[in-house]
Amino acid sequence: MLEMRLLLILVFVSPLVFGGTKSLESWNVNGETRTAIVFKPEFSASNKSPLVYIWHGHGGTAENFYQRVPIYKTWPEAIVVFPQGLKSKAPYDIHAERTGWQYSFGDYGDRDIKFFDKMHNHFMNTQAIDITKVHSMGSSNGGQFTYMLLKKRGYIFASVAPAISASIGGHGYVNIDLPDVPILHITGRKERSYANQKALVMKIVDERASQPPKQWKDVTTSQHYVSPKGDLVWYVHSQGHRWRTKDTSLVVDFFKSYPKHQ
C-alpha cells in the first residue's frame, strides 16, 4: 500500500517538475529564416525565468542537442534555447558541407551573432526573463561560438560554459581581453586540441590575474581559478572530442553558482 501511495505521488508530481512545452520557433534574419527549438516551463520558481542558450557543434543539429543536453530536466524553471546552425565553412570543412556557426568574427557578415541578437531581443520582449540568470553553453564549434558571444555580447551573460573548444573566433590573439564573466571550460584529455585548449585557458587565467587553482566544489579533475575579473573553472574529463550528457548537471550547477551581480 505504501509503495502504491508513493507511485501515485510520483505520477502527480512529475509533470510539475518536468512540465513544459517544446516548440520550433523561427526568425527572419537579413532575409534568411533561422530556427531554434525552445523549451518553455509550465511554471517558474519565481516570476521570472532563467534563460539558457545551447549551441551544437559543427555537423550537429538542434534536435540532437535537445536530447543530449537536457538542461530543462535539471533546471526545469529555465527557458532553454537550442538554435540550429547553417552550413558553414571551417578549417576542417572548407566546402561548408555541414551545419555549424561562423568560425571567425566577420564570417558571413556575422550572421550568427545577428541571429543571437534577434533571438535574445525576442525573448527579452516576450518572456519574463531573470536578467541575472542568462547563460550560454556550447560544444566544439558551439563552444567557440559561445566564446565569440562572450567577447561581443558579454554584458548579457551571467556565466558561460564552452566545451571542447580551443578558439574564440580566430587565432593569434595577443590579448584575448574577455569581459569579467565566469567561465566553465570543459576539456577531454584525449582530444587532439587538448594542448591548444590548455593554452587558451591559461591565457585567460593569466589575463585575469587569477589565484592559484583549487578544486571546484567536489568535482575531481577540476581547477578553480578565482579572480575579481571572473572565476574560471577548468574541468578535464578522460574522454575525447564529444559532449558527455552526464556533464549537463555540472553545467547547471555552475550556472546556478554564478548569477549576475546587479
Sequence and secondary structure as in RCSB ss.txt:
>XXXX:A:sequence
MLEMRLLLILVFVSPLVFGGTKSLESWNVNGETRTAIVFKPEFSASNKSPLVYIWHGHGGTAENFYQRVPIYKTW
PEAIVVFPQGLKSKAPYDIHAERTGWQYSFGDYGDRDIKFFDKMHNHFMNTQAIDITKVHSMGSSNGGQFTYMLL
KKRGYIFASVAPAISASIGGHGYVNIDLPDVPILHITGRKERSYANQKALVMKIVDERASQPPKQWKDVTTSQHY
VSPKGDLVWYVHSQGHRWRTKDTSLVVDFFKSYPKHQ
>XXXX:A:secstr
 HHHHHHHHHHHHHHHHH EEEEEEEEEETTEEEEEEEEEES  SSSSEEEEEEE  TT  HHHHHHH  HHHHS
TTSEEEEE  EE  BTTBTT  SEE  SSTTGGGGHHHHHHHHHHHHHHHHS EEEEEEEEEEETHHHHHHHHHH
HHHGGG SEEEEES   SSSS  S     S  EEEEEETT TTHHHHHHHHHHHHHHTT    B  TT TTEEEE
  TT  EEEEEESS SS  GGGHHHHHHHHHH     
